[in-house]
Each structure stands twice: as structure tokens, then as C-alpha cells.
Amino acid sequence: MKKLVVLLTVMAFISCKKEVKEQEYVIINGTVQNSDAETAMIRGFDMEFEIPISEAGTFSDTLDVKTDGIYTLRIGREGTSTYLRKGKNLSVSVDVVQFDETIKYEGDVAAENNYLAAKYLLSEQEKPFQDVYAMEEAAFIAEANAINQTYQDLLAKTEGLSEDFIALETKNLAYTHTMNLENYLGYHRHFTSNDAFEVSEGYYAFTKNVNYADTTAFRNSITYQNMLETHFSRMVSEMATSDPDLNRTKAYLNLVNERLPNGYAKDELMYDYLRYGLTPDASMEEVYQVYKNSNPNAENLKKVTARYSLLKPLLAGNPSPTFDYENYKGGSTKLDDFKGKYVYVDVWATWCGPCIREIPALKQVEKDYHGKNIVFVSLSIDEAKDYDKWKNMIAEKELGGVQLMADKNWESKFVKDYGILGIPRFILIDPQGNIVSADAPRPSDAKLRVLLDKLI
């Protein structure tokens, strides 16, 4: 009897082993011409693969991907969409000098990837982005529909595509079209400089047919993830139009928390927004509690909590972190040198386009508040190699105020103490050296003058 029990146990064990499927990997290799990149990077679905490129310009690897779908392949500064499917192989060849024009694929999913390459080349034939969004509503809708139809036609005429890919791409085209339509109001206002513009009544009727809580689609499509983020951001922007004092981060988190069930999709949207949206303002504690009580992923909560702990000392009224950096005019300047004055700090860099676009507004604010109890400090986080570029730009653009250069760019103590992740960043400090706002309005924002007029 004991032998029979042992035999049955062994057979059950063998049977269980036979039911386990072998891991299906993606085998990828490629040939790269005219590139000095040392690696090829593949990113997507919370995964990242770094594949060494040999001196001969070849690379090869076996990838343990968890999700079939469209990833991003990057070689140096160039990048492209790449479809990967478990158990399938893919070969890539490209000349980086003409990256998009020369990229070719062979292998099990060659048809799908050559379609994606053709799709990108087709996108380059579209009218300029700003011209499309500057159109009047009826013309814009017609153009958006025409663009969508062009991609649908390309998909329909491409031979050799798998049914799974066709189903995925059909949905992705629909998500992209929806996203384009939802972006219209904000982009039209921006490109026409008409903040009073409103879409017609009924414009958003198309959203009634869109499932904005498809958690399966969220897991399987980065395009769906982008569409969902666009949708909630658009709703928050509309709320802010009627409530200028609205805290956008709190509004966004509350919307997502209400509209999506607990789980991966909700947590990823909220976490991703908080990576940059958590700011040291009057609503930070409430924002943190909303996320904390939303049943978040433990690892994401740990990261948000660390960010929250870093920013908490930066709330209004707390002593400001200090600086002591090289002055463009010679010597060094520290925050204590301005005791008794308000200090408006502009953290910027010569390579930062949005920073440079703020310069005319900053110069005008400096002019309008000249002689008032305030000093304007521009703190560059350029790298040491761009030292001369920094000095030349100050001279060429006739920048005023106090021009300083941080010692370690992004790793400079003042930058890290303020938890700065993106620039331009503006900070307002009071005459006693305490924080008024760790994330003050930009010079181009009318709210800055309202704030300064209350204080000075």
C-alpha cells in the first residue's frame, strides 16, 4: 500500500511538471551602421533591457518579456516603436544617419514592425502639429478624421500581420484618435493665444463611446495609458477654468480614485502623476493622504512617501535651504547676502527651452519691480563644460538680476534640497530667509504679480 501511495505521489509530481509551460522568450538581434552607441535599449510595460552593441555594430539577446505589445527601441538618441511577442524572433538593421528611412525588420514579427516603421514615415507627412490644432473646430475635426483614416488604410493594406496585432493596432489607432480630439481645447488655446476659447456644446459627445476604465487595455497598451492620462488631465483643466485656485494634483487624484477600481491601472496613473505633481503647497498633506488611502502598491507608496518626506520641510514658513555659488560678475554669492529682501530664484539652464521662453517675462518683472524690496536671482544648473555657453548667453540676452552658476548641476545641494526634478523652477523666499513658495508662479503667470503685490 505504501508503495502505491509513493507511486501515485511520484506520478502526480511528474504530471504537474509536465503541465508547466516552458518560458517563451523573445530573441532579438540587429546590425547598426554609423553609430557610436554602446547599447541598444528596449523599454516598455515597466521593463527595460540594455543590449550591448559590439564594435562591429551588432547586438543580440534573449528577452524575458512579460507582455506582448509595442515597446520603444532606442539606439543613442534615435528611437522607434518595436512590436515584441513572446516566443517570436526579430532581426533589425538600421543606418543611424537616416534612422527612420533605413530601419528594416526580418523574422517572425517582421511584418508588424515594418508596418510600424511605415506608420512613422506616414506621420511625417502630416501637417505641422501647431497648424492642425490652430484650426477652427469643424476644420480640425475633419483633419483629425482624415489623419485617422490614413492610418487605418495603411493597416488594412499591410500584408502578413497577425490577427492579434491587427486587433491591438486597431484599438491603438482608436485610442490615438480619441486622444487627439481631447487635446484640441488646450492646444488650440495655446497655439492661438486665446485662453477664452471654448469648444462647441456637444463636442465631447464622442467620449460617451469610450471606456475610460478598461483595466485590461491599460495593462496591454501604452497608447491606452496615454489616452487615459490625457482624458483626466483635460477634465482637470476644465475644472481649473471655472476655479482658478483649484489644486490640479488633488483634483486629478480624486478623479482617478473615483473613476477607476482599486488595482494596477489606478495606482499607476496616480503614482505617475505624483512623481512630478506632488509639490510642497497647502494641499500636499491632503494629496498624500488621498494616495495613501487609495490602496496603492506598497513599492509605489514607499517612493511617494520618501518624496513627501523630502518636500515637507519646504512648506511655507519653514527656513529655506541655502546656496553659495559663483557669481557671473565675480566672486561668489550666498542666500544670506540678501537678508532683509525678498528673493525670487529662477533655476534654469542654457539648454532648457521653456526656461529661455520665460526670459522676456522675467526681464519685464525685474523692470517693473525695480527699486522694490526684492532681488531676482537666476541659478544655472548647466554642466561645467557649458560654463562659457552660460556666460555668453547672459551677455547676449542681456540678462539682469543676480546670475549664479551651481557647482554640480542637478546634484547641487540647493537643487537636491528643494527636490527639483524639472526646470524652470521658481522659488520665493522672504526677508528672513523663510520659504514663501517652494514652487512659485512663473514670470509669465499673472499670479506672480498678484503674489508680489500682496507682499511688497
N, C-alpha and C positions, 0 to 999 in steps of 0.2 A: 504493500500500500504506500509506504514511504517513497519507494522508487517511482510509483505512478505520480505522486504529488510533485516530486522533483522534476520528472519528465515533463509534466504539464506546465510547471513553472518555467522551465527552460524554453519550452515551445512558445509560451506566451511572451517571454523576453525576446526570442528571435522574431516572433510575429510583430511585436511593437517596433523592433529595429527596422524591419522591412517597410513599415508604414512611414518612417521618417524620410522625407524627400531630401535629396542631395541639394546643397546650396547652388543656386543658379547665379552665376557671375556675369558681368559684362566684360568682355575682352576688347580693349581698345588699343590701337596703335596709330602712329602718324609720322608724317615727314614734313618738316618745316624748313623753308628756304628763307635766307636773308633776315634771320633773326638772331639776336644775341641773348634772347630769353633763356634762362636755365631750366625753367619748369613750365609745364602746361597745367593750368588749374581748372578743375571742374567743380562747380558749386550748384547746389540746389537742394530743396527739401531738407534743410538743416544738416546737409552733408557737404564735405569738402574733400577733394582728392588732389594731391600735388604729385605730378608725374615728372621725373627728371627728363630733360632733353639732352641727348648725347651731343658730343662735339660735331658729329656727322649730321645733326639735325633730326634725329629720330627719337621717338618715345614709344613706350609700350607698358601696359599694366593690366591687371585683372582687378576689377572694381566690384566691391560687395555693395551694390545699390539696394536700397530698401523699397524704392518706389519707381515704377515705370513712369517716365514723363520727360518734360523738356527742362534741361539743365543749361547752365552757362559754361561754355568753354572759353578760357582766356589764355592767350599767349602774349606775354608782355602787355602792352597797352591795348591790344586788339582783343575783341571778344565776339562770340556768336552763340546763337541758340543751338543746342545739340540734344537730339532725342536719344535716350538710353532705355533699353528694355532688357530685363533680366533674362539671362540665357542666350543673349544675342551678341554678335561681334560687330565691330565698326572700325574702319580704316579711314584716316583723314590725311589729306595732302593740301598744303597751302603755301603760298608765297606771301610773306608778311608785307611786302612792298605794295601789293594790291590784294589785301586780305579777303575782302568780301567778293571780289571778282574772280578769285582763283580757287577758293576753297571747294574741294570735291570730296565725295564720300564713296566708299565701297563697303560691301559686307551685307549682313542680314538686314540692317535698317538703313541702307544707303538711300532708298527712295524717299523715306521720310526726312532724312537730313538734307538731301539735295532739294527737297521741297522747301524746307526752312531757309536754305540759302537763297533760293529763288524768291521767296517771300520777302526777305530783307532787301534784295535788289529792287523789287517792286515798290517797296516802301519809299525808296529814294526818289521815285518818280512822282510822289505826291506833291501837291502844292506846299509852299512853306507853311510850317505849323502856325505861325502867328497870323498869316493871311487867312487861313481857314477859320480860326477862332474869332477873327475880327469881322467875319461876315455877319450880315443880318440873319435873324433866326431862320427864316424859311430857306435862304440860300445855304446856310450852314447845314441844316438837316439834309437837304438834297445832296450836298457834297459828302457828308458823313455816310449817307446811304450808298452813294456811288463808290466810295472807298471800300466799304464793307463788301459790296457786290464784287468788286475787283478781286478781292482775296478769296471769296467763295468760288469764283470762276477758276482761279488758279488751283485751288484744292480739287475741284471737280475734274479738271483736265489732267491732273498729275497721275500717271500710271504707277502701279506696283505698291501702292500704300496699303498697309494692313487695315482691317476693319476697326481695330482698337484705336489706331492712330487717327483715322478719319473721324471717329466718334469724339475723341479727345479734342482734335483741332476744330471741329465744327462748334463745339462748346466754347473753345477759347476765342474763336472769332466773334461769337455772340457776346462773350464777356468783354472783349475789347471794344466792340461797338457800343455796348451799354456804357462803358467807362468813358468813351469819347463824348457821348451825349451828356453824361452827368458833369463832365468837366466844362461844359460850354459856358455856363454863367460866370464862373470865376475867371476863366481865361479871357472871355470877352471883355469883362470889366478891366482886366489888366492890360490887354493889348489895345483897347480903345481909350484907356484912361477915363472911363465913365463908370464910377462907382455906384451911380444911381440906376444903372441898367437893370431891368428885370425881364425874365423870360415871360412868355405869354401864359395866360391861365390854361392849364391843361398840358403844358409842355412835358411834365414829368409823368404823363399817363403811361408811358412805356414801362415804368418801374413796377407797375401792378403785375406784370407778367414775369417778373424776375424773382427768383428765390434767393433772398439775401441771408438765408440761414441754412444753406446746404453744406453741412459739415463734411460730408464725403467729398464734395467738389473741392472744398478748402484743402483737404489733405492731398488731393491728386492734381491740383492745378495752381501754379503760381499766378497765372493770369486771373483766376477767380479770387485769389487772395488780394491782388492789387485792386480788382474791381470793388471788393467789399470795403477796403480801406478808403477808396475814393468815395464810395457811397456815404459812409458815415462822416467823413470829413466834409463832404458837401452839405450834409444836413446840419452839422455844427456851424458851418459858415453862414448858413441861412438863419440859424438861431442868433448868431452874433450880429447880424444885420439889424435885428429888432432889439437887441440887448448888447450895446457896446461894451458893457462891463462883464460880459459873460466870460467865465474861465473856460477856455476851449478844452483843456485837458480833462477837467471834471465832466464837462458835457459829453465829450467823446466816450470816456469810460462808462458813464451812466447809460448812454445809448447802447453800447456794445453789451453791457451787462444785462440790460433789459431784453435785447432782441435775440441774443444767442444763448443756447443751453450751456450749462457747465461742460467744460471739456477743452480739447485741444484748440479748436478754432477761436473760441472766445479768449482763451488765455494768450494765444499767440498775438492776436490783434491788440489786446490791452498791453501786453508786455512790450511789443514792438513800439507802440506809441509812447510808452513811458521811458523808453531808452533815451529819448531826446525831449519828451514832453513834460517830464517831471521837473518842475522848477521851484526854486525857493521863494514862494509867494504866500499870500494869506490863505490860499486854498490847498497848500501842499499836504497838510495833515489829513484833510478830508479826502483828497485824491488818493493818498496812500492807503487809507482805511477802505476806500471803495475797492481797490485792487486786492488788498489783504483779505477781504471778506468775500471775494468772488470765486473762491475755491481754486486758487491758482496752482500751477505746477510748482513743486517745492523748490526746484533749482531756480526757476524764474523769480519766485518770491525772494529767494536769498539774494539774487542780484539786485532786485529793486530795493530791497531793504538796505543793502550796502550803499546804493545811490542815495536813498533817502537820508541815511545817517550822515553821509558826506555833505549833503545840502542843508541839513537842519541848522547848523551854525551860521548859515548865510541869510537867515531870515532878517527882516528889517529890524534895526535897533541893535543888532549884535556888532561887535568890533570887526572891522574889515581886515582881511588878510592884507599884508603889506607888500611893497615892492621896493627895490633899489636897483635901477638899471641904467645902462648907458644912455646919455642924452645926445641927441643929434648935434647940439651946439657945443658939446664938450663936457667932460666930467660925467658924473652920474647924478641921478635924481631919485629921491625916495618919497614915499607917500607922506611921511611926517613933515616934509618940506612945505606941505600945503595946509597945515593945521590952521584952522580959522576960516577956511574956504570950502565950499562945495567942490567936489572933484567928479567930473564926468569922464569916465575911462572908456576909450574905444579900443577893443582888442581886435587887431586886423593883421593882414599880410599882403604883400605886393601881388601875390598870385591869386588872391581871392576876389573874384568878380563882384559879388554882392557887396563886399567891403568898399571897393572902388566906386561902385554906384552910389554909395552913401556920402562920398566925399563932398559933392556940391552942397548937399543939405547940411552937412556938418559945418562947412565953412560959413554958411549963412547963419546957422545958430550961433556960432562963435562971434560973428559980426554983430548980431542982434543983442547978444548978452555981454558985449564988451564993456568993461568997466563995472560989471556986476560982481557979486561975491561968489564967483565960480571960475574954476580953471578947467581947461579941456586938455586931457592927456590922451595921446594916441600911442598905444603899446603894440609894437610889431612883434609877431612871433615867427618872422622869417628865419630860415636856417642861416648859419654863419656864412655859407657860400654865397648867399644873396645879399650880403652886407652892402656892397656897392650899389646894387639894384635898389635897396631900401633908401639909401642916401640920395640917389639920383631921382627917385620918384618924389621924394619930399621937395627937392628943388624944382623939378619940372612942373609939379602940380601946385607949387607954392602953398604947401600945407602949413597951417598955422598951429597954434596951441603948443603944447609940450610934446615933442616927438622922442619916444624912447624905444629901445630895442631890447627885448627879453634875452636872457642868456642861454636858454636851452629850448627855444621854440615851444612845442606842445608840452615838453617836460619841465618847463619853467615853474618854479614854486607857486607864483601868483596864479598862473593858469590852472594848475592842478588843485590848488586850494579852493578855487572858485568852481571846480568841476566843469570846466569849459570843454565841450565836445565839438562845438562848431562855431564858426565866426562868419560875419561880425558879431561881436558880443559887446553890449554896453552896460556899464555899471555906474551907479551914482552913490557917492559917499558924502556924508555930512561933514561940517566943520570940525566935529570932534573925532572924526575918523571912524564913525559908525556907518553901517550899511543903510542906505535909504532904499535902494533896489539893486539886487544882485543880477537882475535881468531887466534893465531899464529900457524904455521905448527907444527906437532908433531915431536918428536926427530927422528922417523923412516922415516920421509919425507925429501927427499933430498932438498926440497925448504927451509928448515930451515937453512941449511948451506949456501945456496946462500944468504939468507937474512942477516945472521950474518956476512958473509964475506964482504958485502957491508957496514955494519955499523961499524964493529970493526977493 
